[in-house]
Amino acid sequence: MSKREIQKQVIAAFRAAEEKKATDISLLKLDKSSSGFTDYFLVCSGSNPRQIQTIADEVQDQLEKVGQRVTHIEGYQQAEWVLLDYVDFVVHIFNEQSRKYYDLERLWKSAEKVRPEQLLVGKARPAARKKAAPVRKAATRRTPTRIKAAPKRRVVKARKKK
């Protein structure tokens, strides 16, 4: 499978998780040197077992539409940590407690955190941290000072002599 097709599938999985209101979604591009088994991790959270299963179902449905079937599923019944293995990428769906406990982002700290739109553009670059917009002072509106207009001059035309 081409790299471009893999990226499109990862984006489809990301969008499916977003659609089902997954929280704290992270997309990690793994180093070839540290991980020889997959290229990407999609890590997200659900608030309860039903939502976690719904996210997993939606990811599977959306990827089946583009012709990609899951090769292995773990933890679906317990719905604490559901793992969907697509060989080239792995989707991890956690509940809040399991996400904090396993902390995959820390475990795979050598991985680049990327955004889906970076995959569409081409080479994945690290996700830029958003800086807070600078706080601007509210512009104080100056009231224009009135300038008295000069008195109108009356032009007196000279009378012509007859």
FIKOLZA-1660 file (N, C-alpha, C; in steps of 0.1 Angstrom, whole numbers, plus 5000, padded with zeros to 4 digits):
% residues 162
   i   px   py   pz ch aa at
   1 5008 4988 5000  A  M  N
   1 5000 5000 5000  A  M CA
   1 5009 5012 5000  A  M  C
   2 5005 5022 4992  A  S  N
   2 5013 5034 4991  A  S CA
   2 5012 5043 5004  A  S  C
   3 5022 5051 5006  A  K  N
   3 5023 5060 5017  A  K CA
   3 5011 5070 5017  A  K  C
   4 5007 5074 5005  A  R  N
   4 4996 5084 5004  A  R CA
   4 4983 5077 5008  A  R  C
   5 4981 5065 5004  A  E  N
   5 4968 5057 5008  A  E CA
   5 4968 5055 5023  A  E  C
   6 4979 5052 5029  A  I  N
   6 4980 5050 5044  A  I CA
   6 4976 5063 5051  A  I  C
   7 4981 5074 5046  A  Q  N
   7 4978 5087 5052  A  Q CA
   7 4963 5091 5051  A  Q  C
   8 4958 5088 5039  A  K  N
   8 4943 5090 5037  A  K CA
   8 4935 5082 5047  A  K  C
   9 4939 5070 5049  A  Q  N
   9 4932 5061 5059  A  Q CA
   9 4933 5066 5073  A  Q  C
  10 4945 5071 5077  A  V  N
  10 4947 5076 5090  A  V CA
  10 4939 5088 5092  A  V  C
  11 4938 5097 5082  A  I  N
  11 4929 5109 5083  A  I CA
  11 4914 5105 5084  A  I  C
  12 4910 5094 5077  A  A  N
  12 4897 5089 5078  A  A CA
  12 4894 5084 5092  A  A  C
  13 4903 5078 5098  A  A  N
  13 4901 5073 5112  A  A CA
  13 4901 5085 5121  A  A  C
  14 4909 5094 5119  A  F  N
  14 4909 5107 5128  A  F CA
  14 4895 5113 5127  A  F  C
  15 4890 5115 5115  A  R  N
  15 4877 5122 5113  A  R CA
  15 4866 5114 5119  A  R  C
  16 4867 5101 5118  A  A  N
  16 4856 5092 5124  A  A CA
  16 4856 5094 5139  A  A  C
  17 4868 5094 5145  A  A  N
  17 4869 5096 5160  A  A CA
  17 4863 5110 5164  A  A  C
  18 4867 5120 5156  A  E  N
  18 4861 5133 5158  A  E CA
  18 4846 5134 5157  A  E  C
  19 4841 5127 5147  A  E  N
  19 4827 5127 5145  A  E CA
  19 4819 5121 5157  A  E  C
  20 4825 5111 5164  A  K  N
  20 4818 5105 5175  A  K CA
  20 4823 5111 5188  A  K  C
  21 4828 5123 5188  A  K  N
  21 4831 5132 5199  A  K CA
  21 4842 5126 5208  A  K  C
  22 4852 5119 5202  A  A  N
  22 4864 5115 5209  A  A CA
  22 4871 5127 5215  A  A  C
  23 4877 5126 5226  A  T  N
  23 4884 5137 5232  A  T CA
  23 4899 5134 5232  A  T  C
  24 4907 5145 5233  A  D  N
  24 4921 5145 5234  A  D CA
  24 4927 5136 5223  A  D  C
  25 4924 5139 5210  A  I  N
  25 4929 5130 5199  A  I CA
  25 4943 5134 5196  A  I  C
  26 4952 5124 5196  A  S  N
  26 4966 5126 5192  A  S CA
  26 4969 5117 5180  A  S  C
  27 4977 5123 5171  A  L  N
  27 4982 5115 5160  A  L CA
  27 4997 5115 5160  A  L  C
  28 5003 5103 5162  A  L  N
  28 5017 5102 5164  A  L CA
  28 5023 5095 5152  A  L  C
  29 5034 5101 5146  A  K  N
  29 5041 5095 5135  A  K CA
  29 5053 5088 5142  A  K  C
  30 5054 5075 5141  A  L  N
  30 5065 5068 5148  A  L CA
  30 5078 5068 5139  A  L  C
  31 5089 5068 5146  A  D  N
  31 5102 5066 5139  A  D CA
  31 5104 5052 5134  A  D  C
  32 5110 5051 5122  A  K  N
  32 5113 5038 5117  A  K CA
  32 5122 5030 5126  A  K  C
  33 5132 5038 5132  A  S  N
  33 5142 5031 5140  A  S CA
  33 5136 5025 5153  A  S  C
  34 5127 5032 5159  A  S  N
  34 5121 5028 5172  A  S CA
  34 5109 5019 5170  A  S  C
  35 5103 5019 5159  A  S  N
  35 5091 5011 5157  A  S CA
  35 5091 5005 5143  A  S  C
  36 5093 4992 5142  A  G  N
  36 5093 4986 5129  A  G CA
  36 5079 4980 5126  A  G  C
  37 5070 4981 5135  A  F  N
  37 5057 4974 5132  A  F CA
  37 5046 4982 5127  A  F  C
  38 5046 4996 5129  A  T  N
  38 5036 5004 5124  A  T CA
  38 5041 5018 5121  A  T  C
  39 5034 5026 5114  A  D  N
  39 5038 5040 5110  A  D CA
  39 5032 5050 5119  A  D  C
  40 5019 5048 5123  A  Y  N
  40 5012 5059 5130  A  Y CA
  40 5004 5052 5142  A  Y  C
  41 5003 5060 5152  A  F  N
  41 4993 5057 5163  A  F CA
  41 4983 5068 5163  A  F  C
  42 4970 5065 5164  A  L  N
  42 4960 5074 5166  A  L CA
  42 4955 5071 5180  A  L  C
  43 4956 5081 5189  A  V  N
  43 4953 5079 5203  A  V CA
  43 4942 5088 5207  A  V  C
  44 4931 5083 5213  A  C  N
  44 4920 5092 5217  A  C CA
  44 4913 5086 5229  A  C  C
  45 4903 5094 5234  A  S  N
  45 4896 5090 5247  A  S CA
  45 4881 5091 5245  A  S  C
  46 4874 5082 5252  A  G  N
  46 4860 5083 5253  A  G CA
  46 4856 5084 5268  A  G  C
  47 4844 5089 5270  A  S  N
  47 4840 5092 5284  A  S CA
  47 4834 5080 5291  A  S  C
  48 4829 5070 5283  A  N  N
  48 4822 5059 5289  A  N CA
  48 4824 5047 5279  A  N  C
  49 4821 5034 5284  A  P  N
  49 4823 5023 5276  A  P CA
  49 4815 5023 5263  A  P  C
  50 4803 5028 5263  A  R  N
  50 4794 5028 5251  A  R CA
  50 4800 5038 5241  A  R  C
  51 4805 5049 5245  A  Q  N
  51 4811 5059 5236  A  Q CA
  51 4824 5053 5230  A  Q  C
  52 4832 5046 5238  A  I  N
  52 4844 5040 5233  A  I CA
  52 4841 5030 5222  A  I  C
  53 4831 5022 5225  A  Q  N
  53 4827 5012 5215  A  Q CA
  53 4822 5018 5202  A  Q  C
  54 4814 5029 5204  A  T  N
  54 4809 5037 5193  A  T CA
  54 4820 5043 5184  A  T  C
  55 4830 5048 5191  A  I  N
  55 4841 5054 5183  A  I CA
  55 4848 5043 5175  A  I  C
  56 4850 5031 5182  A  A  N
  56 4857 5020 5175  A  A CA
  56 4848 5015 5163  A  A  C
  57 4835 5015 5165  A  D  N
  57 4827 5010 5154  A  D CA
  57 4827 5020 5142  A  D  C
  58 4827 5033 5145  A  E  N
  58 4827 5043 5135  A  E CA
  58 4840 5043 5127  A  E  C
  59 4851 5041 5134  A  V  N
  59 4864 5041 5127  A  V CA
  59 4864 5029 5118  A  V  C
  60 4859 5017 5123  A  Q  N
  60 4859 5005 5114  A  Q CA
  60 4850 5008 5102  A  Q  C
  61 4838 5014 5104  A  D  N
  61 4829 5016 5093  A  D CA
  61 4835 5025 5082  A  D  C
  62 4841 5036 5087  A  Q  N
  62 4847 5046 5077  A  Q CA
  62 4858 5040 5070  A  Q  C
  63 4866 5032 5076  A  L  N
  63 4878 5026 5069  A  L CA
  63 4873 5015 5060  A  L  C
  64 4863 5008 5063  A  E  N
  64 4858 4997 5054  A  E CA
  64 4852 5004 5041  A  E  C
  65 4847 5016 5043  A  K  N
  65 4842 5023 5031  A  K CA
  65 4853 5026 5021  A  K  C
  66 4865 5028 5026  A  V  N
  66 4877 5031 5017  A  V CA
  66 4885 5018 5014  A  V  C
  67 4880 5007 5018  A  G  N
  67 4886 4994 5015  A  G CA
  67 4896 4988 5025  A  G  C
  68 4896 4994 5037  A  Q  N
  68 4906 4989 5047  A  Q CA
  68 4899 4982 5058  A  Q  C
  69 4902 4969 5060  A  R  N
  69 4896 4962 5071  A  R CA
  69 4906 4960 5082  A  R  C
  70 4900 4960 5094  A  V  N
  70 4909 4959 5106  A  V CA
  70 4914 4945 5107  A  V  C
  71 4927 4943 5110  A  T  N
  71 4933 4930 5111  A  T CA
  71 4932 4924 5124  A  T  C
  72 4931 4932 5135  A  H  N
  72 4930 4927 5148  A  H CA
  72 4924 4937 5158  A  H  C
  73 4915 4932 5166  A  I  N
  73 4908 4941 5176  A  I CA
  73 4911 4935 5190  A  I  C
  74 4914 4944 5199  A  E  N
  74 4916 4940 5213  A  E CA
  74 4908 4949 5222  A  E  C
  75 4902 4943 5233  A  G  N
  75 4896 4951 5244  A  G CA
  75 4882 4957 5241  A  G  C
  76 4876 4952 5230  A  Y  N
  76 4863 4958 5226  A  Y CA
  76 4852 4956 5237  A  Y  C
  77 4851 4944 5242  A  Q  N
  77 4841 4940 5252  A  Q CA
  77 4842 4948 5265  A  Q  C
  78 4855 4949 5270  A  Q  N
  78 4857 4956 5283  A  Q CA
  78 4856 4971 5281  A  Q  C
  79 4860 4976 5269  A  A  N
  79 4859 4990 5265  A  A CA
  79 4867 5000 5275  A  A  C
  80 4878 4995 5280  A  E  N
  80 4887 5004 5287  A  E CA
  80 4898 5009 5278  A  E  C
  81 4903 5000 5270  A  W  N
  81 4913 5003 5260  A  W CA
  81 4911 4994 5248  A  W  C
  82 4905 5000 5238  A  V  N
  82 4902 4993 5225  A  V CA
  82 4914 4996 5216  A  V  C
  83 4919 4985 5210  A  L  N
  83 4930 4986 5201  A  L CA
  83 4925 4981 5187  A  L  C
  84 4926 4989 5177  A  L  N
  84 4923 4985 5163  A  L CA
  84 4936 4985 5155  A  L  C
  85 4940 4973 5151  A  D  N
  85 4953 4972 5144  A  D CA
  85 4950 4971 5129  A  D  C
  86 4955 4981 5121  A  Y  N
  86 4954 4982 5107  A  Y CA
  86 4968 4979 5100  A  Y  C
  87 4977 4974 5107  A  V  N
  87 4991 4971 5103  A  V CA
  87 4999 4983 5101  A  V  C
  88 4995 4992 5092  A  D  N
  88 5003 5004 5089  A  D CA
  88 5000 5015 5099  A  D  C
  89 4989 5014 5107  A  F  N
  89 4986 5023 5118  A  F CA
  89 4977 5016 5128  A  F  C
  90 4978 5020 5140  A  V  N
  90 4971 5014 5151  A  V CA
  90 4962 5025 5158  A  V  C
  91 4950 5022 5160  A  V  N
  91 4941 5031 5167  A  V CA
  91 4939 5027 5181  A  V  C
  92 4942 5036 5191  A  H  N
  92 4940 5033 5205  A  H CA
  92 4929 5042 5210  A  H  C
  93 4918 5036 5216  A  I  N
  93 4907 5043 5222  A  I CA
  93 4907 5040 5237  A  I  C
  94 4909 5049 5245  A  F  N
  94 4910 5047 5260  A  F CA
  94 4898 5053 5267  A  F  C
  95 4896 5048 5279  A  N  N
  95 4888 5056 5289  A  N CA
  95 4898 5065 5296  A  N  C
  96 4893 5075 5304  A  E  N
  96 4902 5085 5310  A  E CA
  96 4912 5079 5319  A  E  C
  97 4909 5069 5327  A  Q  N
  97 4918 5063 5337  A  Q CA
  97 4929 5056 5330  A  Q  C
  98 4926 5047 5320  A  S  N
  98 4936 5040 5313  A  S CA
  98 4945 5048 5305  A  S  C
  99 4940 5059 5299  A  R  N
  99 4948 5068 5292  A  R CA
  99 4959 5074 5300  A  R  C
 100 4955 5079 5312  A  K  N
 100 4965 5084 5321  A  K CA
 100 4975 5074 5326  A  K  C
 101 4970 5062 5329  A  Y  N
 101 4979 5052 5334  A  Y CA
 101 4989 5047 5324  A  Y  C
 102 4985 5044 5311  A  Y  N
 102 4994 5039 5301  A  Y CA
 102 5002 5050 5295  A  Y  C
 103 4997 5062 5293  A  D  N
 103 5004 5074 5288  A  D CA
 103 5012 5071 5276  A  D  C
 104 5006 5067 5265  A  L  N
 104 5013 5063 5253  A  L CA
 104 5022 5074 5247  A  L  C
 105 5017 5086 5248  A  E  N
 105 5024 5098 5243  A  E CA
 105 5038 5099 5250  A  E  C
 106 5038 5096 5263  A  R  N
 106 5051 5097 5270  A  R CA
 106 5060 5085 5266  A  R  C
 107 5053 5073 5265  A  L  N
 107 5060 5061 5262  A  L CA
 107 5067 5062 5248  A  L  C
 108 5060 5068 5239  A  W  N
 108 5065 5069 5225  A  W CA
 108 5069 5084 5223  A  W  C
 109 5077 5089 5232  A  K  N
 109 5081 5104 5231  A  K CA
 109 5090 5107 5219  A  K  C
 110 5096 5097 5213  A  S  N
 110 5104 5099 5201  A  S CA
 110 5095 5101 5189  A  S  C
 111 5082 5098 5190  A  A  N
 111 5073 5100 5179  A  A CA
 111 5070 5115 5177  A  A  C
 112 5067 5119 5164  A  E  N
 112 5063 5132 5161  A  E CA
 112 5048 5133 5163  A  E  C
 113 5044 5144 5170  A  K  N
 113 5029 5146 5170  A  K CA
 113 5025 5154 5158  A  K  C
 114 5016 5149 5150  A  V  N
 114 5013 5156 5138  A  V CA
 114 4998 5159 5137  A  V  C
 115 4994 5168 5129  A  R  N
 115 4980 5171 5126  A  R CA
 115 4976 5165 5113  A  R  C
 116 4963 5161 5112  A  P  N
 116 4959 5155 5099  A  P CA
 116 4961 5163 5087  A  P  C
 117 4960 5176 5088  A  E  N
 117 4962 5184 5076  A  E CA
 117 4976 5184 5071  A  E  C
 118 4986 5181 5080  A  Q  N
 118 5000 5180 5076  A  Q CA
 118 5002 5168 5068  A  Q  C
 119 4994 5157 5070  A  L  N
 119 4995 5145 5062  A  L CA
 119 4991 5148 5047  A  L  C
 120 4981 5156 5046  A  L  N
 120 4975 5159 5033  A  L CA
 120 4985 5167 5025  A  L  C
 121 4992 5176 5031  A  V  N
 121 5002 5185 5024  A  V CA
 121 5014 5177 5019  A  V  C
 122 5018 5168 5027  A  G  N
 122 5030 5161 5023  A  G CA
 122 5038 5156 5035  A  G  C
 123 5050 5161 5036  A  K  N
 123 5059 5157 5047  A  K CA
 123 5053 5161 5061  A  K  C
 124 5052 5152 5070  A  A  N
 124 5046 5155 5083  A  A CA
 124 5056 5163 5091  A  A  C
 125 5052 5174 5096  A  R  N
 125 5060 5182 5105  A  R CA
 125 5055 5182 5119  A  R  C
 126 5063 5184 5129  A  P  N
 126 5057 5185 5142  A  P CA
 126 5046 5195 5144  A  P  C
 127 5036 5192 5152  A  A  N
 127 5025 5201 5154  A  A CA
 127 5030 5213 5161  A  A  C
 128 5027 5225 5156  A  A  N
 128 5031 5237 5162  A  A CA
 128 5022 5240 5174  A  A  C
 129 5029 5244 5185  A  R  N
 129 5021 5248 5196  A  R CA
 129 5014 5261 5194  A  R  C
 130 5002 5261 5198  A  K  N
 130 4994 5274 5196  A  K CA
 130 4998 5283 5207  A  K  C
 131 5002 5295 5203  A  K  N
 131 5005 5306 5212  A  K CA
 131 4992 5314 5214  A  K  C
 132 4991 5319 5226  A  A  N
 132 4980 5327 5229  A  A CA
 132 4981 5340 5221  A  A  C
 133 4970 5345 5217  A  A  N
 133 4970 5357 5209  A  A CA
 133 4974 5369 5218  A  A  C
 134 4982 5378 5214  A  P  N
 134 4986 5389 5223  A  P CA
 134 4974 5397 5226  A  P  C
 135 4974 5401 5239  A  V  N
 135 4963 5409 5243  A  V CA
 135 4965 5423 5240  A  V  C
 136 4956 5429 5233  A  R  N
 136 4957 5443 5228  A  R CA
 136 4948 5451 5238  A  R  C
 137 4954 5463 5240  A  K  N
 137 4946 5472 5248  A  K CA
 137 4934 5477 5240  A  K  C
 138 4924 5479 5247  A  A  N
 138 4912 5484 5240  A  A CA
 138 4915 5498 5235  A  A  C
 139 4913 5500 5223  A  A  N
 139 4916 5513 5217  A  A CA
 139 4906 5524 5224  A  A  C
 140 4913 5533 5230  A  T  N
 140 4905 5544 5235  A  T CA
 140 4901 5553 5224  A  T  C
 141 4889 5556 5223  A  R  N
 141 4884 5564 5212  A  R CA
 141 4885 5579 5216  A  R  C
 142 4893 5585 5208  A  R  N
 142 4894 5600 5211  A  R CA
 142 4883 5607 5204  A  R  C
 143 4877 5616 5211  A  T  N
 143 4867 5624 5205  A  T CA
 143 4874 5635 5198  A  T  C
 144 4871 5637 5186  A  P  N
 144 4878 5648 5179  A  P CA
 144 4874 5662 5185  A  P  C
 145 4884 5670 5186  A  T  N
 145 4881 5683 5192  A  T CA
 145 4876 5691 5180  A  T  C
 146 4866 5699 5184  A  R  N
 146 4860 5707 5174  A  R CA
 146 4868 5720 5171  A  R  C
 147 4870 5722 5159  A  I  N
 147 4877 5734 5155  A  I CA
 147 4867 5743 5150  A  I  C
 148 4867 5755 5155  A  K  N
 148 4857 5765 5151  A  K CA
 148 4861 5769 5137  A  K  C
 149 4851 5769 5129  A  A  N
 149 4853 5772 5115  A  A CA
 149 4855 5788 5114  A  A  C
 150 4864 5791 5105  A  A  N
 150 4866 5806 5103  A  A CA
 150 4853 5812 5098  A  A  C
 151 4851 5824 5102  A  P  N
 151 4838 5830 5097  A  P CA
 151 4839 5832 5082  A  P  C
 152 4828 5829 5076  A  K  N
 152 4828 5830 5061  A  K CA
 152 4830 5844 5057  A  K  C
 153 4838 5845 5047  A  R  N
 153 4840 5859 5042  A  R CA
 153 4830 5862 5031  A  R  C
 154 4826 5873 5032  A  R  N
 154 4816 5878 5022  A  R CA
 154 4824 5885 5010  A  R  C
 155 4822 5879 4999  A  V  N
 155 4828 5885 4988  A  V CA
 155 4819 5896 4982  A  V  C
 156 4825 5908 4982  A  V  N
 156 4817 5919 4976  A  V CA
 156 4823 5922 4963  A  V  C
 157 4814 5921 4953  A  K  N
 157 4818 5923 4940  A  K CA
 157 4817 5939 4937  A  K  C
 158 4827 5943 4930  A  A  N
 158 4827 5957 4927  A  A CA
 158 4817 5959 4916  A  A  C
 159 4810 5970 4917  A  R  N
 159 4800 5974 4907  A  R CA
 159 4807 5980 4895  A  R  C
 160 4802 5976 4885  A  K  N
 160 4808 5982 4872  A  K CA
 160 4801 5996 4870  A  K  C
 161 4809 6005 4865  A  K  N
 161 4804 6018 4862  A  K CA
 161 4798 6018 4848  A  K  C
 162 4787 6025 4847  A  K  N
 162 4780 6026 4834  A  K CA
 162 4784 6037 4826  A  K  C
% end
